[in-house]
Amino acid sequence: MKSFKFKQFEIQQSKEVFRVGTDGVLLGALANVDSVSKVLEVGTGSGLISLMLAQRNSFAEFLGIDINEEAVNLTRVNFKSSPFHLRLKNIRQNFKSFETNEKFDLIVSNPPYFEESDSEKDKLARQTVELNFQQLISKSSNLLSENGIFSVIIPFEIGAQFVKLADENQLFLIRKVNIKGIENSKVKRLILEFSLTEKDVDESEFIIEKSPRQYSDQYLELTKEFHVFRNKYSV
């Protein structure tokens, strides 16, 4: 499968692992990685999100975990070939049984949300069978540092359920980005960020395309340090 080239790194891809997609790019570009020193990514896939965050924060150290052996091997290749490789580590690990004495300033995930699928790739990467929201949230709550942030991108339809589960686990919503695929359309995705401390919620809107297959100025500005744009049209 063809690799995906960014300005400072390249993502090798595999038919067994989800390809580079808009959700990952948005989370990598929008997650709050300021002033953090230890980052955990749950479900690395190809390693895209950690690589984008490592480009945005030149000091933080990253640990990525994934249950899929193919994804782990692919991420290791992508980490090793990047200019940030000394700060990036990846292991094969089931998050439910992950144990560490470390606390993380940022835990980031593009979590599973499809309930069922016939695809083996989907079963590992996108189903709630291996890791459901309750498990992801409760484990993340225990691994966050005192001022840490838990950041996810999920479909709009399950946002209220996710926020409720987080609240029950003493994780409080502090940021919400409402993402629209195109201007004047319904909200498609949410980036949600949570903290162990209650704060006022910072809510904003993000539009990917201003017209069909034409990126918005907002998207172009957000990703200008990552994407190699031949034109302003989506691919």
N, C-alpha and C positions, 0 to 999 in steps of 0.2 A: 504494500500500500504506500502511496506517495507520502513523503514527509511534509510537514507544515513548517515553513520558515518564518520566524519572527526576526526582529531587528538584531537581538542579542543572543538568541538561541534557536535551536531547531528541534522540532518534535518528530521523532520517528513514530510511525503509527502501525497498528496491527489490526487485522480483521477480527481478532479475538478480544479487542479492547475498544471501548468507545472512542470515536475519533474526536479531534479538536472540535468543540462546538461553542455556540454563543454563550450558553450558560456558564461554562468554565471560564471563558474570556472575561465575562462581566464580573464574576466573583473575584477572579484574579486581579482585576483592575479597580474594583470598588471596595473590597474588604478593607477594614481599617487596620493597616499594618504599621502605623506610626508608633514609634517609641516602644516597640516590642523586641524582646531578645530571644524568646523561644516560641516556635510555632509548630503546631501539630496539624497535619492534614489527614483526615479520615477518609480513606478511599481515594488513593492517588490517581488511579487510572493510568494515564500516560505521563503524569507529573506536571502537567500544564500549570495548574493553579500555584503550586509551590514555586515553580520557576518564575512566574510573573511576580509573585510576592517577593521573591529573593531579589529580583531586579529593582523593585520599588524600595526595598529596605536592605541596605548594603552591609548591615551588621548582624541581623538576626540569623539564628541557626534553625534549621528545619528538619523535622522528622516526619516522613510519610509512611503510612501503613495501608496495606490492602490485603484482602484475603485471597485474591486471584493471583496465582503464581505468574501467569503471563503478564499481568499488569505490573507486578513487582519487577520482573525482569526488564520490561520495556521502560519503566520509570528509571531504573538504574542506568540504562543506556543513555537516556535523555539527561539525567542528572550529571553523569560523568562527562558528557561532551559539552556541558555548559560552562560559562565563565564563573559560575557560582558554586562549582562542584564541591569545594572544600567545606561549604556550609550546609550541604544537603545530604541527608541520609534516608534510606528507604528500607523497610523490612516487610516480610510477609507475616501478617498478624491478624487474627480475628479481634476486632475492637472490643467485643464483649469480654474477652479474656485477657485483654491488654493490661499489664501491671507495670507500674513505674512509680518511683518516689518523686519524680520531677513534676513540677507544675508548669503550665503553659500560659503565656501571655495572650496567645491567639490560637483558637482551635477552629479550623475551617473545613467545610465539607459541602460537596454537591451530593446530597444523600439520596438513597434509593427511595422511589415513590410509586413505581408500578406494582400493583398487587399481584399480577400473574403474567407469565409469558412462556412461550415454548422455547425461546432462545436461551441457550446456556449462558451466553454473554449477558443477557438481560437478567437472568436469574441471580447472577453474582453481583452485577453492578447496579441494577435498578429495582430489584424486588425487596420488599420488606421481610422476606423469608429469612435472610441472613442477618439483617440488622434493622430492627424497626425503630420508629421515632422515639419511643419511650427509652429504649436502650441507648440510643445515640445521645439523647438529651441528658439522661441521668449520669451516664459515664462522663460526659463532657463537663457537667457541673462539678464533678469530683476532681477533675484534672485541671481546672482553671486556677490560675494564680489569683490573688486577692483582687487585682484590678484587671483581670483578664477579660477577653471578649470571645464569644462563641458566634461564628458567622456562617450562615448557610444561604443557599439559593434554592427555592422550592416553587412549585406551581402555586398560583394565586388561590386556587380552590381549596388547598389544604392549609392555608396560612393560619386561619383562626384556630384550627385543631392543634397546630404546632405551637403556637403562642400559649395556648391553654396548658399543654403538657409541660412546656418550659416553666411557666409560672408555678405549676405544682412541684417542680424540682428546684425552686428558688433561683431560677434564671429569669431575669426581668428584661423585657424588650426595651432597647435604648435607641434603636435605629431601624427604619423601615424604608426601603427603596421600592417604589411601585414601578415595575418595568412593563412598558408597552411595546409590542412588536412593531407597531406603526402608529403614527400620529392619529388621534381621534378614535383609537380602538380601545377595547377593554384591557385591563391589566392582565398580563400573561404570566409573569413571574414576580416573585418577591425576593429581595435580599433582606434577611432579618439578622440583626445583631443583638446579642443578649449579654448581660452583665450580672454579677452576683449582687450588685448594688442598684437599687431603683433610681432612675433618673428620668428627666423629661425625654420623651421620644422625639428623635430627629426624623421627620418624614419628608421624603422628596419623591419626585417623579423622574423617570428616565425613559427616553424614547429611542429605540434602535434605528428605525427607518422613518424618514420624512415622507417617502412615497415608496411604492413597491420596488424593491431591489436597489434602493438608493439610501445610503446611510445618512442618518441625521448628523447635523453639525455637532451635537452632543456626543454621539458615538465616536465620530472622527477625532474629536478633541481628547476624549477619554483614552483612546487606544493608540494615539499617535506615536507613543514611545515603544509600541509593541508591533503593530501591524506594518507590513510593507504594502502600502496601497498603490496599486497601479492606476486606480481611479477611485471615485467615491461610491462605487456601486458594490453592493453585497455580492458574495459569491456562495 
